Amino acid sequence: MSVPKVLTFIDWYKPYFKAGGPVRSLVNLVEHVQGRVDFHIVTGDRDYTANTNEAGVPTDQWIAADAGEQVYHASPEARSVASWRQLITGGSWDLVYINGLYSRWSTIVPLWVLRGIRMRRIVAVRGMLAAGPMRQSALKKRLFLWAMKRMGCFRGVEFQATNTEEKADILRWIGPKTVVHVVPNLARKVSDVPPKSTEKKPGALRLISVARIAEEKNTLFAIERLMGVKGRVRFDLYGTVYDEAYFARCQEAIRALPAGVEVHWHGQLANEAVAAAIGEAHVLYMPSVGENFGHAMLEALIAGRPLLISDRTPWKGLEAVAAGWDLPLEDPARFTAALQQAVDMDQAAYDRLVHGAYAIGARYLNDPDPVERSYRMFAQG
């Protein structure tokens, strides 16, 4: 069988990383199927929220990347409908793979150009149709989806969901007859090494979040739940500030926390530094309003670090397997209670969570099915 040749659009790609999950999803996918799928990736020339090409990547030309993929870092001045049409029609692509839903250059223009062209196209919605995100700017998002369907941009388009819940979201918002591939996101390629625990004394707790400082990540909610916790707590936030006004509210909440509870913001972590930072903490604390996957959550499980998250992610039933807590956002008091339970925990109780978390991470890491399903999505047709 010939190697599928895939033209891919995404707003950000390595060496840039501040956009978080969508970038990591594509990087992991490329690394796992290298040699079996030929990726040509069209992306931007600067990082999330950045105004310049800080890494000095060559622009407006195809360059080889380290997993065998070809990458085209488009400069703002070189972007146009005509240049995108040339990229799409000028190559012998087997399909076009679009990452995200609302981007002008990675979604709207490619799908506009592709109307009427007989070429497979797949859109990975990356959690953007989940209930939580759809409640934010709801009218604007509904009008966008209506307009895209009205213009025929979704006609004949296949979609990728990472789980059955996301498939239901796609069928609801795009249409009940939409072709949907349920293909999970892939973990970062790492060695399967048993986790190391860390010292856990009753009365002390280290928490970590690896996510944007943004409303959809529920950063303010996470901070406010610490208000009623007794003990010595350190909460390290690693992520880009998306909304300065929202960040100001977070900072105000931090100043109101009781003595002994500290929150520190560090900015964005490079992907290769995430595992080490998580390993320094006791618990990954990320009660986001919705995740279609949660790469940082899987990183924590692989490292043997329990999760304290909402019940709006694929990582469910954590308490039953001694791997953490997945709680309803509608019951904030349960988050505070779980935090206090973690603070009070001794070494033996904490080590049980370490082993429970790692059991889930190792099982996912060693499952070949997600990689094969990813490959089949591109190879079919």
Residue pairs with C-beta under 8 A, 6 or more apart in sequence:
1 379
3 35
3 36
3 37
3 38
4 37
4 38
4 94
4 95
4 378
4 379
5 38
5 40
5 91
5 92
5 93
5 94
6 37
6 38
6 39
6 40
6 93
6 94
6 95
6 96
6 97
6 378
7 40
7 42
7 87
7 88
7 91
7 93
7 95
7 96
7 97
8 26
8 39
8 40
8 41
8 42
8 96
8 97
8 98
8 99
9 41
9 42
9 43
9 96
9 97
9 98
9 99
9 103
9 105
9 106
9 107
9 110
10 22
10 23
10 26
10 41
10 42
10 43
10 99
10 100
10 106
11 19
11 22
11 43
11 44
11 48
11 99
11 100
11 103
11 105
11 106
12 18
12 19
12 22
12 23
12 43
12 44
12 47
12 48
13 23
13 26
13 27
13 41
13 43
13 44
13 71
13 73
14 23
14 27
14 65
14 271
15 55
15 57
16 23
16 44
16 46
16 47
16 48
16 50
16 55
17 23
17 24
17 47
17 268
17 270
17 271
18 47
18 48
18 49
18 50
18 240
18 268
19 47
19 48
20 48
20 211
20 212
20 239
20 240
20 295
21 126
21 127
21 291
21 293
21 294
21 295
22 99
22 100
22 126
24 188
24 271
24 295
25 99
25 124
25 126
25 185
25 186
25 293
25 295
26 41
26 99
27 67
27 188
27 271
28 185
28 186
28 187
28 188
28 189
28 295
29 185
29 186
29 374
30 37
30 39
30 41
30 67
30 68
30 69
31 67
31 188
31 189
32 186
32 189
32 371
32 374
33 371
33 374
33 375
33 378
34 67
34 68
34 69
35 68
36 375
36 379
37 375
37 378
37 379
38 68
38 69
39 68
39 69
39 70
40 62
40 69
40 70
40 71
40 72
40 91
40 93
41 65
41 69
41 70
41 71
41 72
42 72
42 74
42 84
42 87
42 106
43 71
43 72
43 73
43 74
43 106
44 73
44 74
44 105
45 53
45 57
45 59
45 73
45 74
45 75
45 76
46 52
46 53
46 54
47 54
47 55
48 240
49 240
49 241
49 242
53 59
53 73
53 75
57 63
57 73
58 73
59 73
59 74
59 75
59 78
60 72
60 73
60 74
60 75
60 78
61 72
62 70
62 71
62 72
63 70
63 71
63 72
63 73
64 70
64 71
65 71
72 87
74 83
74 105
79 105
81 109
81 112
81 113
84 105
84 109
84 110
84 113
85 113
88 96
88 110
88 113
88 114
88 117
88 119
89 113
89 117
93 119
94 120
94 378
94 381
95 119
95 120
95 121
95 122
95 378
95 381
96 110
96 114
96 119
96 120
96 121
96 122
97 121
97 122
97 124
97 378
98 106
98 107
98 110
98 111
98 121
98 122
98 123
98 124
99 106
99 124
99 126
100 106
100 107
100 124
100 125
100 126
100 128
101 107
101 123
101 125
101 126
101 128
101 129
102 128
102 141
102 144
107 123
108 148
108 153
110 121
111 121
111 123
111 148
111 153
111 154
111 157
112 151
112 153
114 121
114 153
115 151
115 152
115 153
115 155
120 158
120 381
121 156
121 157
121 158
122 157
122 158
122 159
122 160
122 181
122 377
123 157
123 158
123 159
123 160
124 159
124 160
125 159
125 160
125 161
125 166
125 169
125 170
125 292
126 292
127 133
127 162
127 166
127 290
127 291
127 292
127 293
129 166
129 169
129 170
129 172
129 173
129 174
130 165
130 166
130 169
130 290
130 291
130 292
130 312
131 169
131 290
131 312
132 216
132 288
132 289
132 290
132 312
133 216
133 289
133 290
134 141
134 169
134 173
135 289
136 215
136 216
145 173
145 174
148 154
149 174
149 175
154 174
154 175
154 178
157 178
158 178
158 179
158 180
158 181
159 170
159 174
159 178
159 179
159 180
159 181
160 180
160 181
160 183
160 377
161 167
161 169
161 170
161 180
161 181
161 182
161 183
161 292
162 182
162 183
162 184
162 185
162 292
162 293
162 314
163 182
163 184
163 292
163 314
164 182
165 314
166 182
166 292
167 180
167 182
170 178
170 180
171 178
171 180
181 373
181 377
182 373
183 370
183 373
183 374
183 377
184 293
184 370
184 373
185 292
185 293
185 295
185 370
186 370
186 371
186 374
187 295
187 298
187 302
187 364
187 365
188 271
188 295
188 299
190 275
190 302
190 365
192 362
192 365
192 366
194 304
194 358
195 279
195 302
195 303
195 304
195 305
195 354
195 357
195 358
196 279
196 304
197 304
197 347
197 350
197 351
197 354
198 279
198 280
198 281
198 282
199 347
200 282
200 345
200 346
200 347
200 350
200 351
201 346
201 347
202 343
202 344
202 345
202 346
203 231
203 232
203 343
203 344
204 231
204 232
204 233
204 343
205 231
205 232
205 233
205 234
205 282
205 283
205 339
205 342
205 343
205 345
206 233
206 234
206 235
206 236
206 280
206 281
206 282
206 283
207 233
207 234
207 235
207 236
207 281
207 282
207 283
207 284
207 285
207 308
207 339
208 235
208 236
208 238
208 277
208 278
208 280
208 281
208 283
208 284
208 285
209 217
209 219
209 222
209 235
209 236
209 237
209 238
209 239
209 284
209 285
209 286
209 296
210 238
210 239
210 269
210 274
210 277
210 278
210 284
210 286
210 296
210 299
211 217
211 219
211 238
211 239
211 286
211 288
211 296
212 239
212 240
212 241
212 242
213 219
213 237
213 239
213 240
213 241
213 242
213 243
213 246
213 247
213 250
213 265
214 239
214 242
214 243
214 246
215 243
215 246
215 289
216 288
216 289
216 290
217 239
217 286
217 288
217 289
218 286
218 287
218 288
218 289
218 310
218 329
219 237
219 239
219 246
219 250
220 246
220 249
220 250
220 253
221 287
221 329
221 332
221 335
222 235
222 285
222 286
222 287
222 335
223 235
223 250
223 253
223 254
223 257
223 263
224 253
224 332
225 287
225 332
225 335
225 336
225 339
226 233
226 235
226 257
226 261
226 263
226 336
226 339
227 253
227 256
227 257
227 258
227 336
228 336
228 340
229 258
229 261
229 336
229 339
229 340
229 343
230 258
230 260
230 340
230 343
231 260
231 340
231 343
231 344
232 260
232 261
232 343
233 260
233 261
233 262
233 339
233 343
234 262
234 263
234 264
235 261
235 262
235 263
235 264
235 285
236 264
236 266
236 277
236 281
237 263
237 264
237 265
237 266
238 266
238 267
238 268
238 269
238 274
238 277
239 267
239 268
240 267
240 268
241 247
241 265
254 263
257 263
269 277
274 296
274 299
275 299
275 302
275 303
278 284
278 296
278 299
278 300
278 303
278 305
279 303
279 305
281 305
282 305
282 306
282 342
282 350
283 305
283 306
283 307
283 308
283 324
283 342
284 296
284 297
284 300
284 305
284 306
284 307
284 308
284 309
284 324
285 308
285 309
285 339
286 294
286 296
286 297
286 307
286 308
286 309
287 308
287 309
287 310
287 327
287 329
287 335
288 294
288 309
288 310
288 312
288 313
289 310
289 312
289 329
290 310
290 312
290 313
291 297
291 312
291 313
291 314
292 314
293 313
293 314
294 309
294 313
294 314
294 315
297 307
297 309
297 313
297 315
298 315
298 361
298 364
300 306
300 307
300 357
300 361
301 307
301 315
301 323
301 357
301 358
301 360
301 361
301 364
302 358
302 361
302 362
302 365
303 357
303 358
303 361
304 354
304 355
304 357
304 358
304 361
305 354
305 357
306 318
306 323
306 324
306 325
306 342
306 353
306 354
306 356
306 357
307 315
307 318
307 323
307 324
307 325
307 326
307 357
308 324
308 325
308 327
308 335
308 338
308 339
308 342
309 315
309 318
309 324
309 325
309 326
309 327
310 326
310 327
310 328
310 329
311 326
311 327
311 328
311 329
312 329
313 326
315 326
315 360
316 326
317 326
318 324
318 325
318 326
318 356
318 360
319 325
319 326
321 356
321 359
321 360
322 352
322 353
322 355
322 356
323 353
323 356
323 357
323 359
323 360
324 353
324 356
324 357
325 334
325 338
327 334
327 335
327 338
328 334
345 353
364 370
